[in-house]
Amino acid sequence: MDITNAPLEQALVRLSDGHMMPQLGFGVFKVDPGEAQALVADAIRAGYRAIDTAKAYDNEEGVGAGVRDSGVPAEEIFLTTKLWNEDQGYDKTLAAYDASARRLGLDTVNLYLMHWPHPQADLYVETWKAFVRLQEEGRVTSIGVSNFLPEHLERIIGETGVTPVLNQIELHPKFQQHALRAFHETHGILTESWSPLGQAQILKDDTIVGIADKHGKTPAQIVIRWHLDQGIITIPKASDRGHMVDNLAVGGFALDEADMAAIAALDDPNGKIGPDPKTF
């Protein structure tokens, strides 16, 4: 993985298509549409340069308005949105992307993700072909997926010859996804974590709290640092402005081998919080 010499909170990673994106971004899952505009503007002013949304979050319009209100040029912001399951299929995907772009107020989105494989519909290969077309036409800069398992990744790569630049998956200290991450590494796919803080559950864990006390940091800063040190792209959400700033301030300290070993021991095969990609 290629990481620039920028300060850690602004570190960039190189995608397999040659484009760069911030390693640490800001997620807006479950952010109320009426609050998204102000929250996103505040996040960008605080220093975030990557924002992650989705059609299913119902706040794309607010996110786009927040980018415009932030005072930072839109071309300096790396924006991700996602295609929802009901919009899978070749023609429906093209139309759904155009609708997302209109809501965001953008001509081009930096990264477009297929939100779930939704294998029951068996449309994810045709959908991926539409993603490839969107990129070829310059309407999307980079294309990737979310919640895909190796079987889904192998199929779209095998049938199209195009590999996603990243797979955004549930990943946190209680659910570390080693096998899937190893598959990504073999195929040049970057790993991006959603729910990196385990929906705040992990922040109360005694091990995480102890490491935070040791370093004089918050539990969230420890978990974010853990993601970044492994080269994982991460998008913590924070509705509280103070937490938003704290989550970005993860430079100036390092986790040692004992810390990493203690966090590794938290991995739990039953630690998954979200739905199963095979059935959702």
ChimeraX commands (.cxc) that place a marker at each C-alpha (Angstrom):
marker #1 position 0.00,0.00,0.00 radius 0.5
marker #1 position 1.29,3.44,-0.95 radius 0.5
marker #1 position 0.80,6.06,1.77 radius 0.5
marker #1 position 2.00,9.62,1.27 radius 0.5
marker #1 position 4.13,11.56,3.74 radius 0.5
marker #1 position 1.18,13.78,4.65 radius 0.5
marker #1 position 0.28,14.01,8.35 radius 0.5
marker #1 position -1.44,10.81,9.41 radius 0.5
marker #1 position -4.91,12.31,9.63 radius 0.5
marker #1 position -4.53,13.38,6.00 radius 0.5
marker #1 position -2.69,10.25,4.81 radius 0.5
marker #1 position -3.67,9.10,1.34 radius 0.5
marker #1 position -3.83,5.59,-0.04 radius 0.5
marker #1 position -3.38,4.67,-3.68 radius 0.5
marker #1 position -6.19,2.69,-5.28 radius 0.5
marker #1 position -5.38,0.06,-7.90 radius 0.5
marker #1 position -6.67,2.37,-10.65 radius 0.5
marker #1 position -4.02,4.95,-9.69 radius 0.5
marker #1 position -6.31,7.40,-7.91 radius 0.5
marker #1 position -5.70,8.50,-4.33 radius 0.5
marker #1 position -8.13,8.72,-1.43 radius 0.5
marker #1 position -7.84,9.73,2.23 radius 0.5
marker #1 position -7.32,6.80,4.58 radius 0.5
marker #1 position -9.46,8.38,7.29 radius 0.5
marker #1 position -12.88,9.76,6.37 radius 0.5
marker #1 position -16.23,10.69,7.83 radius 0.5
marker #1 position -19.29,8.44,7.63 radius 0.5
marker #1 position -22.91,9.61,7.71 radius 0.5
marker #1 position -24.80,6.34,8.24 radius 0.5
marker #1 position -28.13,7.06,9.99 radius 0.5
marker #1 position -27.47,10.81,10.01 radius 0.5
marker #1 position -30.84,12.54,9.77 radius 0.5
marker #1 position -31.32,14.21,6.36 radius 0.5
marker #1 position -32.06,17.50,8.09 radius 0.5
marker #1 position -28.78,17.38,10.02 radius 0.5
marker #1 position -26.48,16.10,7.29 radius 0.5
marker #1 position -25.75,19.47,5.72 radius 0.5
marker #1 position -24.46,21.13,8.90 radius 0.5
marker #1 position -22.67,18.01,10.12 radius 0.5
marker #1 position -20.81,17.44,6.85 radius 0.5
marker #1 position -19.84,21.11,6.60 radius 0.5
marker #1 position -18.49,20.95,10.17 radius 0.5
marker #1 position -16.57,17.75,9.43 radius 0.5
marker #1 position -14.88,19.27,6.40 radius 0.5
marker #1 position -14.00,22.43,8.32 radius 0.5
marker #1 position -12.54,20.20,11.05 radius 0.5
marker #1 position -10.19,18.66,8.48 radius 0.5
marker #1 position -11.94,15.64,6.97 radius 0.5
marker #1 position -11.47,15.34,3.23 radius 0.5
marker #1 position -13.41,12.10,2.59 radius 0.5
marker #1 position -17.16,11.78,3.10 radius 0.5
marker #1 position -19.04,8.48,2.79 radius 0.5
marker #1 position -22.79,8.35,2.12 radius 0.5
marker #1 position -25.26,6.12,0.24 radius 0.5
marker #1 position -28.65,6.31,-1.41 radius 0.5
marker #1 position -30.01,4.14,1.40 radius 0.5
marker #1 position -28.98,6.72,4.01 radius 0.5
marker #1 position -31.47,9.18,2.46 radius 0.5
marker #1 position -29.11,12.11,3.06 radius 0.5
marker #1 position -27.26,12.58,-0.23 radius 0.5
marker #1 position -28.83,16.01,-0.78 radius 0.5
marker #1 position -27.71,17.17,2.66 radius 0.5
marker #1 position -24.23,15.78,2.12 radius 0.5
marker #1 position -23.86,17.61,-1.17 radius 0.5
marker #1 position -25.10,20.84,0.39 radius 0.5
marker #1 position -22.67,20.37,3.28 radius 0.5
marker #1 position -19.76,20.05,0.88 radius 0.5
marker #1 position -20.79,23.29,-0.81 radius 0.5
marker #1 position -21.31,25.08,2.52 radius 0.5
marker #1 position -17.96,24.02,3.94 radius 0.5
marker #1 position -15.95,26.66,2.12 radius 0.5
marker #1 position -13.57,23.98,0.82 radius 0.5
marker #1 position -13.53,23.47,-2.97 radius 0.5
marker #1 position -15.50,20.38,-3.97 radius 0.5
marker #1 position -12.55,19.06,-5.95 radius 0.5
marker #1 position -10.61,18.73,-2.67 radius 0.5
marker #1 position -13.26,16.39,-1.21 radius 0.5
marker #1 position -13.30,12.66,-1.92 radius 0.5
marker #1 position -16.96,11.65,-1.99 radius 0.5
marker #1 position -18.31,8.12,-1.88 radius 0.5
marker #1 position -21.90,7.02,-2.41 radius 0.5
marker #1 position -23.49,3.62,-2.93 radius 0.5
marker #1 position -26.06,1.84,-5.08 radius 0.5
marker #1 position -28.95,0.29,-3.15 radius 0.5
marker #1 position -30.16,-3.29,-3.69 radius 0.5
marker #1 position -33.44,-2.38,-5.38 radius 0.5
marker #1 position -31.52,-0.50,-8.07 radius 0.5
marker #1 position -29.38,-3.45,-9.19 radius 0.5
marker #1 position -29.46,-4.44,-12.86 radius 0.5
marker #1 position -27.65,-2.83,-15.79 radius 0.5
marker #1 position -30.09,-0.12,-16.86 radius 0.5
marker #1 position -31.42,0.54,-13.36 radius 0.5
marker #1 position -27.87,1.06,-12.10 radius 0.5
marker #1 position -27.12,3.71,-14.71 radius 0.5
marker #1 position -30.33,5.57,-13.82 radius 0.5
marker #1 position -29.72,5.23,-10.08 radius 0.5
marker #1 position -26.22,6.68,-10.39 radius 0.5
marker #1 position -27.55,9.69,-12.29 radius 0.5
marker #1 position -30.15,10.22,-9.56 radius 0.5
marker #1 position -27.50,10.06,-6.82 radius 0.5
marker #1 position -25.28,12.50,-8.68 radius 0.5
marker #1 position -28.21,14.93,-9.02 radius 0.5
marker #1 position -28.98,14.70,-5.31 radius 0.5
marker #1 position -25.34,15.33,-4.47 radius 0.5
marker #1 position -25.12,18.16,-6.97 radius 0.5
marker #1 position -22.10,16.65,-8.70 radius 0.5
marker #1 position -21.22,15.65,-12.24 radius 0.5
marker #1 position -18.70,13.05,-11.09 radius 0.5
marker #1 position -18.51,10.99,-7.89 radius 0.5
marker #1 position -15.06,9.94,-6.69 radius 0.5
marker #1 position -16.07,6.44,-5.62 radius 0.5
marker #1 position -19.26,4.47,-6.36 radius 0.5
marker #1 position -19.88,1.26,-4.44 radius 0.5
marker #1 position -22.35,-1.59,-4.86 radius 0.5
marker #1 position -23.82,-1.57,-1.35 radius 0.5
marker #1 position -24.49,-5.33,-1.06 radius 0.5
marker #1 position -24.11,-8.30,-3.40 radius 0.5
marker #1 position -27.79,-9.21,-2.83 radius 0.5
marker #1 position -27.19,-12.68,-4.31 radius 0.5
marker #1 position -30.86,-13.67,-4.15 radius 0.5
marker #1 position -31.56,-11.33,-7.08 radius 0.5
marker #1 position -28.48,-12.58,-8.96 radius 0.5
marker #1 position -27.97,-9.19,-10.57 radius 0.5
marker #1 position -24.63,-8.16,-9.13 radius 0.5
marker #1 position -22.62,-9.18,-12.21 radius 0.5
marker #1 position -24.84,-7.16,-14.55 radius 0.5
marker #1 position -24.71,-4.34,-12.05 radius 0.5
marker #1 position -20.92,-4.46,-11.98 radius 0.5
marker #1 position -20.86,-4.24,-15.78 radius 0.5
marker #1 position -22.82,-0.99,-15.48 radius 0.5
marker #1 position -20.29,0.25,-12.92 radius 0.5
marker #1 position -17.51,-0.47,-15.42 radius 0.5
marker #1 position -19.36,1.54,-18.06 radius 0.5
marker #1 position -19.82,4.47,-15.66 radius 0.5
marker #1 position -16.10,4.53,-15.04 radius 0.5
marker #1 position -15.21,4.16,-18.72 radius 0.5
marker #1 position -17.45,7.12,-19.52 radius 0.5
marker #1 position -15.82,9.24,-16.82 radius 0.5
marker #1 position -19.00,9.63,-14.81 radius 0.5
marker #1 position -17.39,7.89,-11.84 radius 0.5
marker #1 position -13.70,8.12,-10.99 radius 0.5
marker #1 position -13.31,4.81,-9.13 radius 0.5
marker #1 position -15.58,1.81,-8.60 radius 0.5
marker #1 position -15.79,-0.69,-5.77 radius 0.5
marker #1 position -18.10,-2.83,-3.71 radius 0.5
marker #1 position -19.33,-3.22,-0.16 radius 0.5
marker #1 position -20.10,-6.33,1.89 radius 0.5
marker #1 position -18.84,-8.70,-0.80 radius 0.5
marker #1 position -17.49,-12.12,0.13 radius 0.5
marker #1 position -14.74,-13.91,-1.84 radius 0.5
marker #1 position -17.33,-15.88,-3.83 radius 0.5
marker #1 position -18.97,-12.65,-5.01 radius 0.5
marker #1 position -15.65,-10.97,-5.76 radius 0.5
marker #1 position -14.36,-13.94,-7.73 radius 0.5
marker #1 position -17.47,-13.97,-9.87 radius 0.5
marker #1 position -17.49,-10.30,-10.87 radius 0.5
marker #1 position -13.75,-10.33,-11.52 radius 0.5
marker #1 position -13.98,-13.55,-13.50 radius 0.5
marker #1 position -16.92,-12.44,-15.63 radius 0.5
marker #1 position -15.81,-8.86,-16.32 radius 0.5
marker #1 position -12.04,-8.80,-15.90 radius 0.5
marker #1 position -12.39,-5.70,-13.72 radius 0.5
marker #1 position -11.38,-5.81,-10.06 radius 0.5
marker #1 position -12.99,-3.45,-7.52 radius 0.5
marker #1 position -10.55,-0.94,-6.05 radius 0.5
marker #1 position -11.87,-1.67,-2.56 radius 0.5
marker #1 position -14.42,-3.62,-0.56 radius 0.5
marker #1 position -16.10,-1.77,2.30 radius 0.5
marker #1 position -16.92,-4.31,5.01 radius 0.5
marker #1 position -17.90,-4.56,8.65 radius 0.5
marker #1 position -14.60,-4.56,10.51 radius 0.5
marker #1 position -13.72,-3.73,14.12 radius 0.5
marker #1 position -11.69,-5.33,16.93 radius 0.5
marker #1 position -14.50,-7.79,17.71 radius 0.5
marker #1 position -14.81,-8.83,14.05 radius 0.5
marker #1 position -11.45,-8.57,12.34 radius 0.5
marker #1 position -12.13,-10.39,9.04 radius 0.5
marker #1 position -8.62,-11.83,8.56 radius 0.5
marker #1 position -9.56,-14.29,5.80 radius 0.5
marker #1 position -11.40,-11.71,3.71 radius 0.5
marker #1 position -8.60,-9.19,4.18 radius 0.5
marker #1 position -6.10,-11.79,2.99 radius 0.5
marker #1 position -8.21,-12.32,-0.16 radius 0.5
marker #1 position -8.22,-8.56,-0.74 radius 0.5
marker #1 position -4.44,-8.41,-0.38 radius 0.5
marker #1 position -3.96,-11.18,-2.93 radius 0.5
marker #1 position -6.16,-9.39,-5.49 radius 0.5
marker #1 position -5.00,-5.80,-4.94 radius 0.5
marker #1 position -8.28,-4.77,-3.32 radius 0.5
marker #1 position -8.07,-2.29,-0.45 radius 0.5
marker #1 position -10.09,-2.92,2.70 radius 0.5
marker #1 position -12.35,-0.19,4.05 radius 0.5
marker #1 position -14.17,-0.68,7.34 radius 0.5
marker #1 position -17.67,0.37,8.23 radius 0.5
marker #1 position -18.72,0.44,11.87 radius 0.5
marker #1 position -15.01,0.72,12.77 radius 0.5
marker #1 position -15.98,1.53,16.36 radius 0.5
marker #1 position -18.33,-1.45,16.56 radius 0.5
marker #1 position -21.31,0.93,16.83 radius 0.5
marker #1 position -19.62,2.22,20.02 radius 0.5
marker #1 position -19.88,-1.16,21.75 radius 0.5
marker #1 position -16.12,-1.77,21.57 radius 0.5
marker #1 position -15.39,1.55,23.26 radius 0.5
marker #1 position -16.51,0.12,26.59 radius 0.5
marker #1 position -14.30,-2.96,26.34 radius 0.5
marker #1 position -11.84,-3.21,29.24 radius 0.5
marker #1 position -8.90,-3.95,26.94 radius 0.5
marker #1 position -9.55,-0.92,24.75 radius 0.5
marker #1 position -10.17,1.32,27.77 radius 0.5
marker #1 position -6.93,0.12,29.35 radius 0.5
marker #1 position -4.88,0.85,26.23 radius 0.5
marker #1 position -6.53,4.28,25.98 radius 0.5
marker #1 position -5.58,5.07,29.58 radius 0.5
marker #1 position -2.02,3.93,28.91 radius 0.5
marker #1 position -1.61,6.36,26.01 radius 0.5
marker #1 position -3.75,9.19,27.36 radius 0.5
marker #1 position -6.14,8.84,24.42 radius 0.5
marker #1 position -9.85,8.13,23.99 radius 0.5
marker #1 position -10.98,4.56,23.28 radius 0.5
marker #1 position -12.16,5.73,19.84 radius 0.5
marker #1 position -8.71,7.10,19.04 radius 0.5
marker #1 position -7.16,3.76,19.96 radius 0.5
marker #1 position -9.51,1.83,17.67 radius 0.5
marker #1 position -9.05,4.26,14.78 radius 0.5
marker #1 position -5.27,4.09,15.23 radius 0.5
marker #1 position -5.52,0.28,15.14 radius 0.5
marker #1 position -7.28,0.43,11.76 radius 0.5
marker #1 position -4.85,2.91,10.25 radius 0.5
marker #1 position -1.75,1.06,11.41 radius 0.5
marker #1 position -2.93,-1.98,9.44 radius 0.5
marker #1 position -3.48,0.03,6.25 radius 0.5
marker #1 position -7.26,-0.14,6.52 radius 0.5
marker #1 position -9.35,2.76,5.21 radius 0.5
marker #1 position -11.87,3.79,7.85 radius 0.5
marker #1 position -14.88,6.11,8.11 radius 0.5
marker #1 position -15.95,6.64,11.74 radius 0.5
marker #1 position -19.18,8.51,12.32 radius 0.5
marker #1 position -19.57,11.17,15.00 radius 0.5
marker #1 position -22.64,13.32,15.58 radius 0.5
marker #1 position -20.96,15.12,18.45 radius 0.5
marker #1 position -18.59,17.85,17.19 radius 0.5
marker #1 position -16.07,17.14,19.92 radius 0.5
marker #1 position -15.89,13.47,19.02 radius 0.5
marker #1 position -15.59,14.44,15.36 radius 0.5
marker #1 position -12.43,16.42,16.08 radius 0.5
marker #1 position -11.04,13.81,18.48 radius 0.5
marker #1 position -11.47,11.03,15.91 radius 0.5
marker #1 position -9.34,12.97,13.44 radius 0.5
marker #1 position -6.59,13.67,15.98 radius 0.5
marker #1 position -4.94,10.26,15.93 radius 0.5
marker #1 position -1.38,11.29,15.10 radius 0.5
marker #1 position 1.49,11.64,17.54 radius 0.5
marker #1 position 1.30,8.19,19.14 radius 0.5
marker #1 position 1.74,4.57,18.18 radius 0.5
marker #1 position 0.36,1.29,19.42 radius 0.5
marker #1 position 3.08,-1.10,20.55 radius 0.5
marker #1 position 3.30,-4.85,20.02 radius 0.5
marker #1 position 1.58,-5.56,23.33 radius 0.5
marker #1 position -1.31,-3.27,22.38 radius 0.5
marker #1 position -1.72,-4.91,18.99 radius 0.5
marker #1 position -1.60,-8.39,20.50 radius 0.5
marker #1 position -4.20,-7.48,23.10 radius 0.5
marker #1 position -6.54,-6.10,20.44 radius 0.5
marker #1 position -5.94,-9.12,18.20 radius 0.5
marker #1 position -7.17,-11.31,21.04 radius 0.5
marker #1 position -10.55,-9.54,20.99 radius 0.5
marker #1 position -11.49,-11.08,17.64 radius 0.5
marker #1 position -14.66,-13.11,18.01 radius 0.5
marker #1 position -16.23,-15.35,15.33 radius 0.5
marker #1 position -19.60,-14.29,16.75 radius 0.5
marker #1 position -18.68,-10.60,16.90 radius 0.5
marker #1 position -20.55,-9.59,13.75 radius 0.5
marker #1 position -23.10,-6.80,14.26 radius 0.5
marker #1 position -24.53,-6.29,10.77 radius 0.5
marker #1 position -26.41,-8.54,8.32 radius 0.5
marker #1 position -25.01,-11.59,6.53 radius 0.5
marker #1 position -24.00,-10.75,2.93 radius 0.5
marker #1 position -25.11,-14.22,1.83 radius 0.5
marker #1 position -28.72,-13.56,2.78 radius 0.5
marker #1 position -29.26,-9.79,3.10 radius 0.5
marker link #1:1,2 radius 0.2
marker link #1:2,3 radius 0.2
marker link #1:3,4 radius 0.2
marker link #1:4,5 radius 0.2
marker link #1:5,6 radius 0.2
marker link #1:6,7 radius 0.2
marker link #1:7,8 radius 0.2
marker link #1:8,9 radius 0.2
marker link #1:9,10 radius 0.2
marker link #1:10,11 radius 0.2
marker link #1:11,12 radius 0.2
marker link #1:12,13 radius 0.2
marker link #1:13,14 radius 0.2
marker link #1:14,15 radius 0.2
marker link #1:15,16 radius 0.2
marker link #1:16,17 radius 0.2
marker link #1:17,18 radius 0.2
marker link #1:18,19 radius 0.2
marker link #1:19,20 radius 0.2
marker link #1:20,21 radius 0.2
marker link #1:21,22 radius 0.2
marker link #1:22,23 radius 0.2
marker link #1:23,24 radius 0.2
marker link #1:24,25 radius 0.2
marker link #1:25,26 radius 0.2
marker link #1:26,27 radius 0.2
marker link #1:27,28 radius 0.2
marker link #1:28,29 radius 0.2
marker link #1:29,30 radius 0.2
marker link #1:30,31 radius 0.2
marker link #1:31,32 radius 0.2
marker link #1:32,33 radius 0.2
marker link #1:33,34 radius 0.2
marker link #1:34,35 radius 0.2
marker link #1:35,36 radius 0.2
marker link #1:36,37 radius 0.2
marker link #1:37,38 radius 0.2
marker link #1:38,39 radius 0.2
marker link #1:39,40 radius 0.2
marker link #1:40,41 radius 0.2
marker link #1:41,42 radius 0.2
marker link #1:42,43 radius 0.2
marker link #1:43,44 radius 0.2
marker link #1:44,45 radius 0.2
marker link #1:45,46 radius 0.2
marker link #1:46,47 radius 0.2
marker link #1:47,48 radius 0.2
marker link #1:48,49 radius 0.2
marker link #1:49,50 radius 0.2
marker link #1:50,51 radius 0.2
marker link #1:51,52 radius 0.2
marker link #1:52,53 radius 0.2
marker link #1:53,54 radius 0.2
marker link #1:54,55 radius 0.2
marker link #1:55,56 radius 0.2
marker link #1:56,57 radius 0.2
marker link #1:57,58 radius 0.2
marker link #1:58,59 radius 0.2
marker link #1:59,60 radius 0.2
marker link #1:60,61 radius 0.2
marker link #1:61,62 radius 0.2
marker link #1:62,63 radius 0.2
marker link #1:63,64 radius 0.2
marker link #1:64,65 radius 0.2
marker link #1:65,66 radius 0.2
marker link #1:66,67 radius 0.2
marker link #1:67,68 radius 0.2
marker link #1:68,69 radius 0.2
marker link #1:69,70 radius 0.2
marker link #1:70,71 radius 0.2
marker link #1:71,72 radius 0.2
marker link #1:72,73 radius 0.2
marker link #1:73,74 radius 0.2
marker link #1:74,75 radius 0.2
marker link #1:75,76 radius 0.2
marker link #1:76,77 radius 0.2
marker link #1:77,78 radius 0.2
marker link #1:78,79 radius 0.2
marker link #1:79,80 radius 0.2
marker link #1:80,81 radius 0.2
marker link #1:81,82 radius 0.2
marker link #1:82,83 radius 0.2
marker link #1:83,84 radius 0.2
marker link #1:84,85 radius 0.2
marker link #1:85,86 radius 0.2
marker link #1:86,87 radius 0.2
marker link #1:87,88 radius 0.2
marker link #1:88,89 radius 0.2
marker link #1:89,90 radius 0.2
marker link #1:90,91 radius 0.2
marker link #1:91,92 radius 0.2
marker link #1:92,93 radius 0.2
marker link #1:93,94 radius 0.2
marker link #1:94,95 radius 0.2
marker link #1:95,96 radius 0.2
marker link #1:96,97 radius 0.2
marker link #1:97,98 radius 0.2
marker link #1:98,99 radius 0.2
marker link #1:99,100 radius 0.2
marker link #1:100,101 radius 0.2
marker link #1:101,102 radius 0.2
marker link #1:102,103 radius 0.2
marker link #1:103,104 radius 0.2
marker link #1:104,105 radius 0.2
marker link #1:105,106 radius 0.2
marker link #1:106,107 radius 0.2
marker link #1:107,108 radius 0.2
marker link #1:108,109 radius 0.2
marker link #1:109,110 radius 0.2
marker link #1:110,111 radius 0.2
marker link #1:111,112 radius 0.2
marker link #1:112,113 radius 0.2
marker link #1:113,114 radius 0.2
marker link #1:114,115 radius 0.2
marker link #1:115,116 radius 0.2
marker link #1:116,117 radius 0.2
marker link #1:117,118 radius 0.2
marker link #1:118,119 radius 0.2
marker link #1:119,120 radius 0.2
marker link #1:120,121 radius 0.2
marker link #1:121,122 radius 0.2
marker link #1:122,123 radius 0.2
marker link #1:123,124 radius 0.2
marker link #1:124,125 radius 0.2
marker link #1:125,126 radius 0.2
marker link #1:126,127 radius 0.2
marker link #1:127,128 radius 0.2
marker link #1:128,129 radius 0.2
marker link #1:129,130 radius 0.2
marker link #1:130,131 radius 0.2
marker link #1:131,132 radius 0.2
marker link #1:132,133 radius 0.2
marker link #1:133,134 radius 0.2
marker link #1:134,135 radius 0.2
marker link #1:135,136 radius 0.2
marker link #1:136,137 radius 0.2
marker link #1:137,138 radius 0.2
marker link #1:138,139 radius 0.2
marker link #1:139,140 radius 0.2
marker link #1:140,141 radius 0.2
marker link #1:141,142 radius 0.2
marker link #1:142,143 radius 0.2
marker link #1:143,144 radius 0.2
marker link #1:144,145 radius 0.2
marker link #1:145,146 radius 0.2
marker link #1:146,147 radius 0.2
marker link #1:147,148 radius 0.2
marker link #1:148,149 radius 0.2
marker link #1:149,150 radius 0.2
marker link #1:150,151 radius 0.2
marker link #1:151,152 radius 0.2
marker link #1:152,153 radius 0.2
marker link #1:153,154 radius 0.2
marker link #1:154,155 radius 0.2
marker link #1:155,156 radius 0.2
marker link #1:156,157 radius 0.2
marker link #1:157,158 radius 0.2
marker link #1:158,159 radius 0.2
marker link #1:159,160 radius 0.2
marker link #1:160,161 radius 0.2
marker link #1:161,162 radius 0.2
marker link #1:162,163 radius 0.2
marker link #1:163,164 radius 0.2
marker link #1:164,165 radius 0.2
marker link #1:165,166 radius 0.2
marker link #1:166,167 radius 0.2
marker link #1:167,168 radius 0.2
marker link #1:168,169 radius 0.2
marker link #1:169,170 radius 0.2
marker link #1:170,171 radius 0.2
marker link #1:171,172 radius 0.2
marker link #1:172,173 radius 0.2
marker link #1:173,174 radius 0.2
marker link #1:174,175 radius 0.2
marker link #1:175,176 radius 0.2
marker link #1:176,177 radius 0.2
marker link #1:177,178 radius 0.2
marker link #1:178,179 radius 0.2
marker link #1:179,180 radius 0.2
marker link #1:180,181 radius 0.2
marker link #1:181,182 radius 0.2
marker link #1:182,183 radius 0.2
marker link #1:183,184 radius 0.2
marker link #1:184,185 radius 0.2
marker link #1:185,186 radius 0.2
marker link #1:186,187 radius 0.2
marker link #1:187,188 radius 0.2
marker link #1:188,189 radius 0.2
marker link #1:189,190 radius 0.2
marker link #1:190,191 radius 0.2
marker link #1:191,192 radius 0.2
marker link #1:192,193 radius 0.2
marker link #1:193,194 radius 0.2
marker link #1:194,195 radius 0.2
marker link #1:195,196 radius 0.2
marker link #1:196,197 radius 0.2
marker link #1:197,198 radius 0.2
marker link #1:198,199 radius 0.2
marker link #1:199,200 radius 0.2
marker link #1:200,201 radius 0.2
marker link #1:201,202 radius 0.2
marker link #1:202,203 radius 0.2
marker link #1:203,204 radius 0.2
marker link #1:204,205 radius 0.2
marker link #1:205,206 radius 0.2
marker link #1:206,207 radius 0.2
marker link #1:207,208 radius 0.2
marker link #1:208,209 radius 0.2
marker link #1:209,210 radius 0.2
marker link #1:210,211 radius 0.2
marker link #1:211,212 radius 0.2
marker link #1:212,213 radius 0.2
marker link #1:213,214 radius 0.2
marker link #1:214,215 radius 0.2
marker link #1:215,216 radius 0.2
marker link #1:216,217 radius 0.2
marker link #1:217,218 radius 0.2
marker link #1:218,219 radius 0.2
marker link #1:219,220 radius 0.2
marker link #1:220,221 radius 0.2
marker link #1:221,222 radius 0.2
marker link #1:222,223 radius 0.2
marker link #1:223,224 radius 0.2
marker link #1:224,225 radius 0.2
marker link #1:225,226 radius 0.2
marker link #1:226,227 radius 0.2
marker link #1:227,228 radius 0.2
marker link #1:228,229 radius 0.2
marker link #1:229,230 radius 0.2
marker link #1:230,231 radius 0.2
marker link #1:231,232 radius 0.2
marker link #1:232,233 radius 0.2
marker link #1:233,234 radius 0.2
marker link #1:234,235 radius 0.2
marker link #1:235,236 radius 0.2
marker link #1:236,237 radius 0.2
marker link #1:237,238 radius 0.2
marker link #1:238,239 radius 0.2
marker link #1:239,240 radius 0.2
marker link #1:240,241 radius 0.2
marker link #1:241,242 radius 0.2
marker link #1:242,243 radius 0.2
marker link #1:243,244 radius 0.2
marker link #1:244,245 radius 0.2
marker link #1:245,246 radius 0.2
marker link #1:246,247 radius 0.2
marker link #1:247,248 radius 0.2
marker link #1:248,249 radius 0.2
marker link #1:249,250 radius 0.2
marker link #1:250,251 radius 0.2
marker link #1:251,252 radius 0.2
marker link #1:252,253 radius 0.2
marker link #1:253,254 radius 0.2
marker link #1:254,255 radius 0.2
marker link #1:255,256 radius 0.2
marker link #1:256,257 radius 0.2
marker link #1:257,258 radius 0.2
marker link #1:258,259 radius 0.2
marker link #1:259,260 radius 0.2
marker link #1:260,261 radius 0.2
marker link #1:261,262 radius 0.2
marker link #1:262,263 radius 0.2
marker link #1:263,264 radius 0.2
marker link #1:264,265 radius 0.2
marker link #1:265,266 radius 0.2
marker link #1:266,267 radius 0.2
marker link #1:267,268 radius 0.2
marker link #1:268,269 radius 0.2
marker link #1:269,270 radius 0.2
marker link #1:270,271 radius 0.2
marker link #1:271,272 radius 0.2
marker link #1:272,273 radius 0.2
marker link #1:273,274 radius 0.2
marker link #1:274,275 radius 0.2
marker link #1:275,276 radius 0.2
marker link #1:276,277 radius 0.2
marker link #1:277,278 radius 0.2
marker link #1:278,279 radius 0.2
marker link #1:279,280 radius 0.2
view
